[in-house]
Amino acid sequence: GVGSTFTLEIPIRSPLIADDDANRTSGTNKKGE
């Protein structure tokens, strides 16, 4: 996702956000984000 680096630096902020962002990053081409 757009904030992949941010979530990686602060994973404690929210595991769900980090996981969701990871999914968006891996599927950027498919989702077009």
Summary of the structure (lengths in Angstrom):
residues: 33
radius of gyration: 9.2
end to end distance: 7.4
largest distance: 27.7
contacts: 69
relative contact order: 0.24
helix: 76%
strand: 0%
